[in-house]
Amino acid sequence: MTIAVAPPPLQTFDLPLRINFKEPEAVNKIAFTLTSLIIAYDQNYRKLQRLVLCIGSDRSTGDALGPLVGERLSSLKLPRTAVIGTLAEPVHALNLKEHLKRIELSGKQTLVIAVDAALGKPDSIGVIEIGRGPLHPGAGVNKKLPPVGHIYLSGIVNLGGFMEQMVLQSTRLFHVMKLADVISRALQQALLQT
């Protein structure tokens, strides 16, 4: 993606942050990290437009994390923030490039925060990872899609490494909903503070 936004200076905390959604302070820790990253990118404090790009599809339980987060955020009034990717209008492998083209053609300097589901190791299920740089959507199911975002959040919804599509289809909705709740609350908190 060629949207010009200056990278933040070196951080005083380790990235990526990996935290389990069950941890009592998960929302606050994620929100603090997001707030720090957003402020670092926004050199003209409170001027930069923000876009939360929620990637996934509601046709697969495990892949619905992004649209669930987008659905929750889209009903809120968040300053200078647009949300793309909801249950009604998901952003997925078939239309991601089209959405990225529209973002680029808008000509606005926009900070893109990408949200997507991920697959991982057994002890990583339920972990939310927050980092600086692009998200690589589709990597867990071996799809080659363009990297997206300046900041990313990924929620590990299930095991990776074999029969990924089947694993995503059979992911427990409970875990996906809990991950979506923590991510959307942390994003809301960070976006309202910056």
C-alpha positions as CSV (number, residue, x, y, z in Angstrom):
1,M,0.0,0.0,0.0
2,T,1.4,3.4,-1.0
3,I,-0.5,5.7,1.4
4,A,2.2,8.1,2.8
5,V,2.2,8.2,6.5
6,A,5.4,8.7,8.3
7,P,6.5,5.8,10.5
8,P,6.5,6.3,14.2
9,P,9.8,6.7,16.1
10,L,11.3,3.8,18.1
11,Q,8.9,2.6,20.8
12,T,9.7,2.4,24.5
13,F,7.8,-0.9,24.7
14,D,8.2,-4.2,22.9
15,L,6.2,-4.9,19.8
16,P,4.4,-6.9,18.8
17,L,2.4,-7.1,22.0
18,R,0.8,-10.5,22.5
19,I,-1.9,-10.8,25.1
20,N,-4.6,-13.4,25.8
21,F,-8.2,-12.1,25.7
22,K,-8.8,-13.7,29.0
23,E,-6.2,-11.6,30.8
24,P,-8.0,-9.2,33.2
25,E,-6.3,-6.0,31.9
26,A,-6.3,-7.1,28.2
27,V,-8.5,-4.2,27.0
28,N,-6.5,-1.6,28.8
29,K,-3.1,-3.0,27.7
30,I,-4.2,-3.2,24.1
31,A,-5.7,0.3,24.2
32,F,-2.5,1.7,25.7
33,T,-0.4,0.1,23.0
34,L,-2.8,1.3,20.2
35,T,-2.9,4.8,21.7
36,S,0.9,5.0,21.7
37,L,1.1,3.8,18.1
38,I,-1.6,6.2,16.9
39,I,0.0,9.2,18.6
40,A,3.4,8.2,17.2
41,Y,2.1,8.1,13.7
42,D,0.0,11.3,14.0
43,Q,2.7,13.9,14.1
44,N,0.2,16.7,13.7
45,Y,-1.6,15.4,16.8
46,R,-5.4,14.9,16.3
47,K,-5.2,15.7,12.6
48,L,-4.7,12.4,10.8
49,Q,-7.7,10.6,9.4
50,R,-8.0,7.0,10.6
51,L,-9.4,3.9,8.9
52,V,-10.1,0.7,10.7
53,L,-10.1,-2.0,8.0
54,C,-11.8,-5.2,9.4
55,I,-11.0,-8.1,7.1
56,G,-12.8,-11.4,7.0
57,S,-16.1,-13.1,6.1
58,D,-19.2,-14.1,8.0
59,R,-19.4,-17.3,5.9
60,S,-16.8,-18.9,8.1
61,T,-17.0,-18.7,11.9
62,G,-13.3,-18.3,12.4
63,D,-12.9,-15.7,9.7
64,A,-15.7,-13.6,11.1
65,L,-13.5,-11.8,13.6
66,G,-12.9,-8.8,11.4
67,P,-16.5,-8.2,10.4
68,L,-17.7,-8.6,14.0
69,V,-15.2,-5.9,15.2
70,G,-16.3,-3.7,12.3
71,E,-19.9,-4.2,13.1
72,R,-19.4,-3.1,16.7
73,L,-17.2,-0.1,15.8
74,S,-19.4,1.1,12.9
75,S,-22.3,1.9,15.3
76,L,-20.0,4.3,17.4
77,K,-19.1,7.9,16.8
78,L,-15.3,7.8,16.6
79,P,-13.5,11.0,15.8
80,R,-11.8,11.2,12.3
81,T,-12.3,7.5,12.0
82,A,-14.0,5.4,9.2
83,V,-14.7,1.7,9.5
84,I,-14.7,-0.6,6.6
85,G,-15.6,-4.3,6.9
86,T,-18.8,-5.3,8.7
87,L,-21.1,-8.3,8.7
88,A,-23.3,-6.6,6.1
89,E,-20.4,-5.4,3.9
90,P,-17.4,-7.6,4.6
91,V,-13.9,-7.0,3.2
92,H,-12.5,-10.3,2.1
93,A,-10.1,-12.0,-0.4
94,L,-12.3,-11.2,-3.3
95,N,-12.8,-7.5,-2.8
96,L,-9.7,-6.5,-0.7
97,K,-7.8,-5.1,-3.7
98,E,-10.8,-3.0,-4.7
99,H,-11.1,-1.5,-1.2
100,L,-7.3,-0.8,-1.1
101,K,-7.5,1.0,-4.5
102,R,-10.4,3.2,-3.2
103,I,-8.4,4.1,-0.1
104,E,-5.4,5.0,-2.2
105,L,-7.4,7.0,-4.7
106,S,-9.0,9.1,-2.0
107,G,-5.7,11.0,-1.8
108,K,-6.1,11.6,1.9
109,Q,-3.3,10.8,4.4
110,T,-5.0,8.0,6.3
111,L,-3.7,5.9,9.1
112,V,-4.9,2.3,8.4
113,I,-5.5,0.0,11.3
114,A,-6.0,-3.5,10.0
115,V,-7.9,-6.2,12.0
116,D,-8.1,-9.9,11.0
117,A,-8.3,-13.4,12.3
118,A,-5.3,-15.6,12.4
119,L,-4.4,-19.3,13.0
120,G,-1.6,-20.4,15.4
121,K,-0.2,-22.9,17.8
122,P,-2.4,-24.6,20.5
123,D,-1.0,-22.3,23.3
124,S,-1.7,-19.2,21.2
125,I,-5.4,-19.6,20.7
126,G,-7.1,-16.6,22.2
127,V,-4.0,-14.4,21.8
128,I,-4.4,-10.9,20.3
129,E,-1.3,-9.5,18.6
130,I,-0.8,-5.8,18.1
131,G,2.0,-4.5,16.0
132,R,3.4,-1.8,13.8
133,G,3.5,-2.4,10.1
134,P,1.3,-4.2,7.7
135,L,-1.0,-7.2,8.3
136,H,-0.7,-10.1,5.8
137,P,-4.3,-11.2,5.3
138,G,-4.9,-14.7,4.1
139,A,-1.5,-15.9,5.3
140,G,-3.1,-18.5,7.6
141,V,-4.9,-20.2,4.7
142,N,-2.0,-19.8,2.2
143,K,-3.6,-17.0,0.2
144,K,-1.4,-14.4,-1.5
145,L,-3.1,-11.0,-0.7
146,P,-1.5,-7.6,-0.5
147,P,-0.2,-6.5,2.9
148,V,-2.3,-3.8,4.5
149,G,-2.2,-1.3,7.3
150,H,0.2,0.8,9.4
151,I,-0.9,-0.8,12.6
152,Y,-2.4,-4.3,12.9
153,L,-4.4,-6.4,15.3
154,S,-4.8,-10.1,14.7
155,G,-6.8,-12.5,16.9
156,I,-5.7,-16.1,16.9
157,V,-9.0,-18.0,16.6
158,N,-7.8,-21.6,16.1
159,L,-4.9,-24.0,15.2
160,G,-2.9,-23.5,12.0
161,G,-0.8,-25.9,10.0
162,F,-3.3,-28.3,8.5
163,M,-6.7,-28.1,6.7
164,E,-6.9,-24.4,7.5
165,Q,-10.3,-23.8,5.7
166,M,-11.9,-26.7,7.6
167,V,-10.4,-25.4,10.9
168,L,-11.8,-21.9,10.3
169,Q,-15.2,-23.3,9.5
170,S,-15.3,-25.3,12.8
171,T,-13.9,-22.6,15.1
172,R,-16.0,-21.9,18.2
173,L,-18.1,-18.8,17.8
174,F,-17.7,-18.1,21.5
175,H,-14.0,-17.5,21.2
176,V,-14.4,-15.3,18.1
177,M,-17.1,-13.2,19.9
178,K,-14.9,-12.8,23.0
179,L,-11.9,-11.8,20.8
180,A,-14.1,-9.3,18.9
181,D,-15.4,-7.8,22.2
182,V,-11.9,-7.2,23.6
183,I,-10.5,-5.9,20.3
184,S,-13.5,-3.5,19.6
185,R,-13.4,-2.2,23.2
186,A,-9.7,-1.5,23.0
187,L,-10.0,0.2,19.6
188,Q,-12.9,2.3,20.9
189,Q,-10.9,3.4,23.9
190,A,-7.7,4.2,21.9
191,L,-9.6,6.0,19.1
192,L,-11.5,8.2,21.6
193,Q,-8.3,9.1,23.4
194,T,-6.4,10.2,20.3
